[in-house]
Amino acid sequence: MEKGSVDLRDLILMINEQKQMNANLALEFDCVIETDDVKPLVKVINYAINYVNQLTDQPQQISLNSTMSGITISFTAFTVLSDFSVISPQVNEALVPYNALLEQKGEPGKYIQLLISFKK
């Protein structure tokens, strides 16, 4: 299968619209990756959104940023919960073809943050 360009901004906007989310979006333009199959990435983005949503009753902040080292999608929300479940190892396995990694950050009882980082 031939690789094509995927605009991550357009992808996040599409997912946001389909899920009818109450999210604050801060999305940079020109955040593009090359891939021959976007479906696993859509599943990982949905996983991140659902993971953060289960820990908060407030809107989450989704940001998309491009730097010299790569592209990052960040999913952040305030939370009063202090018990964060473990991220499934299958998530990072699904990100290997995209040269990407999902990290969990945050401070229990204050905020949760998931980062998907794509290396250039």
N, CA, C and O atoms as a DFTB+ gen file, in Angstrom:
480 C
 N C O
     1  1       0.841      -1.182       0.000
     2  2       0.000       0.000       0.000
     3  2       0.888       1.247       0.000
     4  3       1.935       1.269       0.648
     5  1       0.481       2.245      -0.703
     6  2       1.256       3.463      -0.825
     7  2       1.003       4.399       0.352
     8  3      -0.122       4.545       0.829
     9  1       2.097       5.033       0.808
    10  2       1.958       5.968       1.927
    11  2       1.340       7.269       1.443
    12  3       1.593       7.729       0.330
    13  1       0.521       7.846       2.317
    14  2      -0.097       9.119       2.018
    15  2       0.084      10.062       3.189
    16  3       0.483       9.646       4.276
    17  1      -0.207      11.319       2.970
    18  2      -0.094      12.325       4.025
    19  2      -1.388      12.396       4.816
    20  3      -2.481      12.386       4.250
    21  1      -1.250      12.468       6.135
    22  2      -2.400      12.625       7.018
    23  2      -2.188      13.897       7.825
    24  3      -1.204      14.022       8.554
    25  1      -3.107      14.833       7.692
    26  2      -3.064      16.069       8.465
    27  2      -3.688      15.783       9.830
    28  3      -4.888      15.531       9.932
    29  1      -2.867      15.824      10.872
    30  2      -3.350      15.479      12.211
    31  2      -4.394      16.469      12.720
    32  3      -5.283      16.096      13.486
    33  1      -4.290      17.718      12.302
    34  2      -5.295      18.716      12.699
    35  2      -6.668      18.319      12.161
    36  3      -7.654      18.319      12.897
    37  1      -6.724      17.982      10.878
    38  2      -7.991      17.561      10.272
    39  2      -8.519      16.291      10.929
    40  3      -9.724      16.150      11.141
    41  1      -7.612      15.364      11.253
    42  2      -8.011      14.109      11.883
    43  2      -8.625      14.353      13.263
    44  3      -9.658      13.773      13.596
    45  1      -7.993      15.207      14.060
    46  2      -8.520      15.513      15.398
    47  2      -9.858      16.241      15.300
    48  3     -10.777      15.954      16.067
    49  1      -9.972      17.174      14.367
    50  2     -11.246      17.881      14.181
    51  2     -12.358      16.912      13.785
    52  3     -13.487      17.041      14.258
    53  1     -12.047      15.941      12.919
    54  2     -13.038      14.955      12.498
    55  2     -13.476      14.094      13.690
    56  3     -14.670      13.865      13.886
    57  1     -12.512      13.623      14.480
    58  2     -12.837      12.801      15.650
    59  2     -13.661      13.606      16.646
    60  3     -14.633      13.097      17.203
    61  1     -13.279      14.853      16.872
    62  2     -14.012      15.725      17.795
    63  2     -15.461      15.896      17.344
    64  3     -16.383      15.854      18.158
    65  1     -15.651      16.088      16.042
    66  2     -17.004      16.266      15.506
    67  2     -17.816      14.976      15.622
    68  3     -18.981      15.008      16.018
    69  1     -17.207      13.851      15.282
    70  2     -17.924      12.575      15.343
    71  2     -18.304      12.200      16.773
    72  3     -19.379      11.646      17.004
    73  1     -17.430      12.497      17.731
    74  2     -17.704      12.159      19.126
    75  2     -18.572      13.225      19.805
    76  3     -19.047      13.028      20.924
    77  1     -18.773      14.357      19.117
    78  2     -19.526      15.486      19.674
    79  2     -19.007      15.825      21.070
    80  3     -19.763      15.918      22.036
    81  1     -17.693      16.004      21.137
    82  2     -17.024      16.248      22.413
    83  2     -17.137      17.692      22.856
    84  3     -17.255      18.611      22.046
    85  1     -17.097      17.860      24.160
    86  2     -16.975      19.179      24.756
    87  2     -15.509      19.331      25.145
    88  3     -15.137      19.139      26.303
    89  1     -14.679      19.680      24.157
    90  2     -13.240      19.790      24.389
    91  2     -12.748      21.147      23.908
    92  3     -13.289      21.728      22.967
    93  1     -11.715      21.635      24.572
    94  2     -11.042      22.849      24.136
    95  2      -9.898      22.426      23.224
    96  3      -9.034      21.643      23.620
    97  1      -9.898      22.947      22.006
    98  2      -8.904      22.549      21.019
    99  2      -7.923      23.680      20.751
   100  3      -8.324      24.827      20.555
   101  1      -6.638      23.352      20.745
   102  2      -5.571      24.284      20.372
   103  2      -4.692      23.530      19.377
   104  3      -3.752      22.837      19.767
   105  1      -5.005      23.671      18.092
   106  2      -4.396      22.828      17.064
   107  2      -3.599      23.657      16.063
   108  3      -4.145      24.531      15.389
   109  1      -2.316      23.376      15.976
   110  2      -1.474      24.048      14.995
   111  2      -1.745      23.486      13.602
   112  3      -2.188      22.348      13.446
   113  1      -1.469      24.306      12.606
   114  2      -1.569      23.870      11.212
   115  2      -0.284      23.155      10.805
   116  3       0.727      23.228      11.504
   117  1      -0.336      22.468       9.679
   118  2       0.832      21.822       9.068
   119  2       1.479      20.758       9.948
   120  3       2.702      20.619       9.954
   121  1       0.673      20.014      10.683
   122  2       1.153      18.862      11.453
   123  2       0.752      17.618      10.668
   124  3      -0.342      17.080      10.840
   125  1       1.658      17.176       9.807
   126  2       1.358      16.114       8.850
   127  2       2.313      14.945       9.069
   128  3       3.507      15.137       9.296
   129  1       1.767      13.727       8.998
   130  2       2.592      12.524       9.039
   131  2       2.332      11.711       7.779
   132  3       1.304      11.876       7.122
   133  1       3.270      10.837       7.452
   134  2       3.125       9.936       6.310
   135  2       2.751       8.554       6.840
   136  3       3.422       8.027       7.728
   137  1       1.690       7.970       6.303
   138  2       1.277       6.633       6.717
   139  2       0.469       5.973       5.613
   140  3      -0.125       6.644       4.769
   141  1       0.459       4.645       5.637
   142  2      -0.370       3.920       4.677
   143  2      -1.661       3.426       5.320
   144  3      -2.539       2.906       4.629
   145  1      -1.785       3.586       6.655
   146  2      -3.000       3.148       7.351
   147  2      -3.232       4.020       8.579
   148  3      -2.470       3.953       9.544
   149  1      -4.264       4.825       8.547
   150  2      -4.545       5.754       9.640
   151  2      -5.439       5.133      10.721
   152  3      -5.554       5.693      11.812
   153  1      -6.067       3.997      10.441
   154  2      -7.037       3.419      11.380
   155  2      -6.468       3.129      12.766
   156  3      -7.115       3.473      13.755
   157  1      -5.281       2.510      12.891
   158  2      -4.748       2.290      14.245
   159  2      -4.508       3.600      15.002
   160  3      -4.691       3.657      16.218
   161  1      -4.103       4.644      14.287
   162  2      -3.888       5.934      14.934
   163  2      -5.204       6.517      15.430
   164  3      -5.254       7.076      16.526
   165  1      -6.260       6.396      14.650
   166  2      -7.584       6.865      15.082
   167  2      -7.999       6.139      16.358
   168  3      -8.546       6.750      17.276
   169  1      -7.738       4.835      16.412
   170  2      -8.080       4.055      17.608
   171  2      -7.291       4.524      18.826
   172  3      -7.836       4.595      19.927
   173  1      -6.006       4.845      18.635
   174  2      -5.182       5.326      19.750
   175  2      -5.667       6.695      20.224
   176  3      -5.730       6.943      21.428
   177  1      -6.005       7.576      19.300
   178  2      -6.516       8.899      19.685
   179  2      -7.830       8.741      20.450
   180  3      -8.036       9.400      21.469
   181  1      -8.709       7.879      19.970
   182  2      -9.962       7.616      20.693
   183  2      -9.694       7.028      22.073
   184  3     -10.362       7.390      23.042
   185  1      -8.725       6.127      22.169
   186  2      -8.344       5.540      23.458
   187  2      -7.907       6.642      24.428
   188  3      -8.335       6.667      25.582
   189  1      -7.047       7.558      23.949
   190  2      -6.555       8.647      24.797
   191  2      -7.705       9.548      25.255
   192  3      -7.777       9.921      26.425
   193  1      -8.589       9.889      24.341
   194  2      -9.738      10.737      24.684
   195  2     -10.610      10.049      25.731
   196  3     -10.988      10.663      26.728
   197  1     -10.925       8.787      25.507
   198  2     -11.773       8.046      26.447
   199  2     -11.093       7.857      27.792
   200  3     -11.748       7.934      28.832
   201  1      -9.790       7.611      27.788
   202  2      -9.037       7.433      29.031
   203  2      -9.128       8.697      29.891
   204  3      -9.426       8.629      31.083
   205  1      -8.868       9.845      29.269
   206  2      -8.915      11.115      30.009
   207  2     -10.343      11.423      30.446
   208  3     -10.558      11.873      31.572
   209  1     -11.321      11.190      29.574
   210  2     -12.722      11.478      29.917
   211  2     -13.210      10.707      31.133
   212  3     -14.026      11.220      31.898
   213  1     -12.726       9.481      31.328
   214  2     -13.178       8.684      32.466
   215  2     -12.647       9.228      33.795
   216  3     -13.134       8.846      34.859
   217  1     -11.653      10.115      33.737
   218  2     -11.033      10.631      34.959
   219  2     -11.491      12.037      35.329
   220  3     -11.021      12.598      36.319
   221  1     -12.402      12.612      34.547
   222  2     -12.802      13.991      34.810
   223  2     -14.264      14.213      34.447
   224  3     -14.848      13.466      33.663
   225  1     -14.833      15.246      35.030
   226  2     -16.177      15.662      34.634
   227  2     -16.113      17.034      33.956
   228  3     -17.139      17.677      33.735
   229  1     -14.902      17.466      33.632
   230  2     -14.689      18.756      32.981
   231  2     -14.215      18.533      31.543
   232  3     -13.728      17.453      31.208
   233  1     -14.357      19.556      30.694
   234  2     -13.862      19.415      29.318
   235  2     -12.347      19.205      29.316
   236  3     -11.627      19.766      30.142
   237  1     -11.884      18.396      28.383
   238  2     -10.442      18.234      28.281
   239  2      -9.876      19.188      27.248
   240  3     -10.584      19.671      26.365
   241  1      -8.589      19.446      27.379
   242  2      -7.852      20.294      26.446
   243  2      -7.079      19.367      25.516
   244  3      -6.298      18.532      25.972
   245  1      -7.296      19.514      24.226
   246  2      -6.539      18.744      23.246
   247  2      -5.707      19.732      22.446
   248  3      -6.236      20.657      21.829
   249  1      -4.393      19.520      22.466
   250  2      -3.523      20.424      21.716
   251  2      -2.655      19.630      20.746
   252  3      -2.345      18.460      20.972
   253  1      -2.280      20.287      19.681
   254  2      -1.440      19.707      18.640
   255  2      -0.331      20.709      18.359
   256  3      -0.587      21.849      17.973
   257  1       0.920      20.261      18.562
   258  2       2.060      21.164      18.408
   259  2       3.154      20.519      17.578
   260  3       3.388      19.313      17.653
   261  1       3.818      21.346      16.787
   262  2       4.946      20.892      15.990
   263  2       6.204      21.598      16.468
   264  3       6.212      22.812      16.667
   265  1       7.279      20.815      16.652
   266  2       8.570      21.372      17.050
   267  2       9.637      20.831      16.104
   268  3       9.339      20.072      15.182
   269  1      10.865      21.226      16.343
   270  2      11.976      20.736      15.519
   271  2      12.139      19.223      15.645
   272  3      12.559      18.561      14.696
   273  1      11.809      18.675      16.816
   274  2      12.029      17.245      17.051
   275  2      10.842      16.375      16.649
   276  3      10.984      15.159      16.517
   277  1       9.673      16.985      16.453
   278  2       8.518      16.194      16.057
   279  2       7.193      16.876      16.333
   280  3       7.119      18.094      16.496
   281  1       6.156      16.067      16.381
   282  2       4.785      16.542      16.592
   283  2       4.247      15.897      17.862
   284  3       4.491      14.719      18.119
   285  1       3.508      16.680      18.658
   286  2       2.917      16.153      19.889
   287  2       1.428      16.464      19.933
   288  3       1.004      17.591      19.673
   289  1       0.638      15.440      20.269
   290  2      -0.781      15.621      20.579
   291  2      -0.900      15.440      22.084
   292  3      -0.444      14.440      22.637
   293  1      -1.514      16.411      22.738
   294  2      -1.652      16.380      24.191
   295  2      -3.129      16.360      24.571
   296  3      -3.932      17.125      24.037
   297  1      -3.473      15.470      25.502
   298  2      -4.835      15.350      26.029
   299  2      -4.728      15.623      27.529
   300  3      -4.120      14.838      28.256
   301  1      -5.314      16.728      28.000
   302  2      -5.136      17.144      29.390
   303  2      -6.475      17.507      30.005
   304  3      -7.342      18.074      29.340
   305  1      -6.639      17.175      31.288
   306  2      -7.854      17.569      32.012
   307  2      -7.558      17.604      33.506
   308  3      -6.709      16.868      34.010
   309  1      -8.278      18.474      34.197
   310  2      -8.222      18.497      35.657
   311  2      -8.970      17.286      36.184
   312  3      -9.965      16.857      35.598
   313  1      -8.488      16.734      37.298
   314  2      -9.158      15.593      37.910
   315  2      -8.965      15.625      39.421
   316  3      -7.939      16.090      39.918
   317  1      -9.949      15.134      40.135
   318  2      -9.821      14.984      41.588
   319  2      -9.439      13.546      41.931
   320  3      -9.143      13.239      43.086
   321  1      -9.446      12.674      40.939
   322  2      -9.125      11.265      41.165
   323  2      -7.620      11.080      41.321
   324  3      -6.825      11.778      40.692
   325  1      -7.247      10.133      42.165
   326  2      -5.825       9.901      42.396
   327  2      -5.368       8.535      41.902
   328  3      -4.188       8.201      42.004
   329  1      -6.289       7.747      41.370
   330  2      -5.948       6.412      40.896
   331  2      -6.081       6.363      39.377
   332  3      -7.187       6.255      38.848
   333  1      -4.951       6.442      38.681
   334  2      -4.942       6.374      37.225
   335  2      -4.658       4.933      36.813
   336  3      -3.689       4.333      37.276
   337  1      -5.498       4.379      35.946
   338  2      -5.275       3.005      35.492
   339  2      -4.060       2.945      34.558
   340  3      -3.648       3.948      33.975
   341  1      -3.513       1.756      34.439
   342  2      -2.333       1.535      33.604
   343  2      -2.738       1.605      32.129
   344  3      -3.787       1.098      31.731
   345  1      -1.889       2.239      31.338
   346  2      -2.113       2.311      29.893
   347  2      -1.818       0.938      29.287
   348  3      -0.806       0.316      29.610
   349  1      -2.686       0.481      28.429
   350  2      -2.504      -0.815      27.768
   351  2      -1.220      -0.810      26.931
   352  3      -0.989       0.133      26.174
   353  1      -0.379      -1.848      27.053
   354  2       0.844      -1.925      26.243
   355  2       0.549      -1.975      24.740
   356  3       1.400      -1.613      23.927
   357  1      -0.638      -2.415      24.377
   358  2      -1.019      -2.487      22.959
   359  2      -1.072      -1.105      22.312
   360  3      -0.941      -0.976      21.095
   361  1      -1.265      -0.072      23.137
   362  2      -1.344       1.284      22.589
   363  2      -0.016       1.666      21.944
   364  3       0.010       2.122      20.800
   365  1       1.086       1.483      22.668
   366  2       2.382       1.841      22.092
   367  2       2.783       0.906      20.962
   368  3       3.493       1.318      20.044
   369  1       2.343      -0.337      21.013
   370  2       2.590      -1.253      19.895
   371  2       1.912      -0.725      18.629
   372  3       2.474      -0.805      17.537
   373  1       0.707      -0.186      18.786
   374  2      -0.036       0.351      17.638
   375  2       0.616       1.610      17.075
   376  3       0.401       1.952      15.912
   377  1       1.415       2.304      17.894
   378  2       2.045       3.548      17.458
   379  2       3.397       3.343      16.772
   380  3       3.934       4.283      16.185
   381  1       3.952       2.136      16.836
   382  2       5.271       1.866      16.246
   383  2       5.341       2.262      14.766
   384  3       6.311       2.909      14.372
   385  1       4.354       1.902      13.926
   386  2       4.449       2.280      12.503
   387  2       4.472       3.795      12.271
   388  3       4.885       4.250      11.204
   389  1       4.037       4.565      13.249
   390  2       3.999       6.027      13.115
   391  2       5.232       6.681      13.736
   392  3       5.339       7.907      13.766
   393  1       6.174       5.851      14.239
   394  2       7.353       6.361      14.942
   395  2       6.907       7.278      16.082
   396  3       7.426       8.380      16.261
   397  1       5.924       6.782      16.849
   398  2       5.314       7.582      17.912
   399  2       5.262       6.785      19.215
   400  3       5.423       5.565      19.230
   401  1       5.031       7.513      20.306
   402  2       4.982       6.922      21.636
   403  2       3.942       7.661      22.468
   404  3       3.830       8.884      22.380
   405  1       3.180       6.921      23.276
   406  2       2.210       7.534      24.187
   407  2       2.797       7.525      25.592
   408  3       3.272       6.495      26.070
   409  1       2.760       8.678      26.247
   410  2       3.245       8.808      27.621
   411  2       2.117       9.311      28.504
   412  3       1.293      10.121      28.081
   413  1       2.091       8.825      29.724
   414  2       1.132       9.303      30.717
   415  2       1.869      10.215      31.681
   416  3       2.897       9.845      32.249
   417  1       1.329      11.412      31.857
   418  2       1.890      12.364      32.807
   419  2       0.744      12.853      33.672
   420  3      -0.391      12.397      33.536
   421  1       1.046      13.766      34.543
   422  2       0.004      14.323      35.380
   423  2       0.349      14.189      36.841
   424  3       1.391      13.649      37.212
   425  1      -0.536      14.683      37.650
   426  2      -0.379      14.616      39.096
   427  2      -1.702      14.152      39.678
   428  3      -2.706      14.860      39.594
   429  1      -1.707      12.944      40.279
   430  2      -2.951      12.414      40.843
   431  2      -3.631      13.424      41.766
   432  3      -2.991      14.056      42.606
   433  1      -4.936      13.555      41.586
   434  2      -5.712      14.500      42.377
   435  2      -5.714      15.910      41.823
   436  3      -6.424      16.778      42.333
   437  1      -4.913      16.152      40.765
   438  2      -4.838      17.494      40.179
   439  2      -5.142      17.485      38.681
   440  3      -6.094      18.125      38.232
   441  1      -4.331      16.758      37.911
   442  2      -4.576      16.712      36.469
   443  2      -4.020      15.427      35.881
   444  3      -3.137      14.787      36.452
   445  1      -4.559      15.070      34.726
   446  2      -4.083      13.930      33.949
   447  2      -3.677      14.451      32.575
   448  3      -4.325      15.337      32.018
   449  1      -2.602      13.893      32.039
   450  2      -2.159      14.287      30.700
   451  2      -1.606      13.062      29.980
   452  3      -0.794      12.313      30.523
   453  1      -2.061      12.880      28.761
   454  2      -1.503      11.870      27.871
   455  2      -0.878      12.598      26.689
   456  3      -1.469      13.527      26.139
   457  1       0.317      12.174      26.304
   458  2       1.026      12.779      25.184
   459  2       1.325      11.714      24.139
   460  3       1.867      10.654      24.453
   461  1       0.967      12.004      22.899
   462  2       1.392      11.164      21.782
   463  2       2.456      11.967      21.043
   464  3       2.173      13.028      20.487
   465  1       3.682      11.449      21.044
   466  2       4.809      12.153      20.428
   467  2       5.267      11.415      19.181
   468  3       5.597      10.229      19.228
   469  1       5.283      12.136      18.064
   470  2       5.751      11.613      16.783
   471  2       7.150      12.181      16.544
   472  3       7.329      13.398      16.550
   473  1       8.139      11.315      16.335
   474  2       9.497      11.780      16.063
   475  2       9.653      12.051      14.577
   476  3       9.073      11.362      13.738
   477  1      10.448      13.070      14.268
   478  2      10.719      13.396      12.856
   479  2      11.870      12.572      12.357
   480  3      12.258      12.694      11.195
